[in-house]
Every structure is written in C-alpha cells, then in structure tokens.
Amino acid sequence: MSELLQPTPVDSPALTNAELVQLRVRVIALENMVIALLANAPPEQQALVREMASYISPRPGYTAHTVTIHAADQMRSLVDRADRFQPAQAS
C-alpha cells in the first residue's frame, strides 16, 4: 500500500463561521436522507444499523469514548426516527 492517509497538519487554518454553518447544514441534510432511506428499508436493514451501533459501543474492559457512545446513540436514533415515516402496513 504505497498511498497512506496523511494526518491533517496541525497548522491547518481553522474553519470560518460560514464554513461551520455550511457543514452543519450538510450534516442535517445527510441525516434526513438517511432517515428517508431507512424508512423504506426492510426490517433486516434497520436491524443491521442497530447491530452496527452495538458493535461500535464500548465493550467490557475497554475504554468508553464519549464520541463513540454518542455516535452509536445517534445511529439508533436515526432508525427510531425512520420508524415514524414507514408506510402504513396493509391489514
């Protein structure tokens, strides 16, 4: 593997307020797109997202990182929010 990812230089310029706002808007848009996709996903796909969230959660004996815990919670939240938009099941 000749091409390795290089770490971001420490002296990289800080994001401007406008860039941070644009980044926030994009994240919100992506979250809503994921919710829309999960709303029409089969139960197996939703279960896979929940399983992945459990997989990235800290295991016994390992250090719990706050960001990782929040990421797993956010994944579960996206699936829960998608449930509200699932088409009504025919009786």
Protein Blocks (a to p, Z undefined) as FASTA:
>chain_A
ZZccddddfkbccddfklmmmmmmmmmmmmmmmmmmmmmpcfklmmmmmmmmmmmpcceh
iacdfklmmmmmmmmmmmmmmmmmgccddZZ
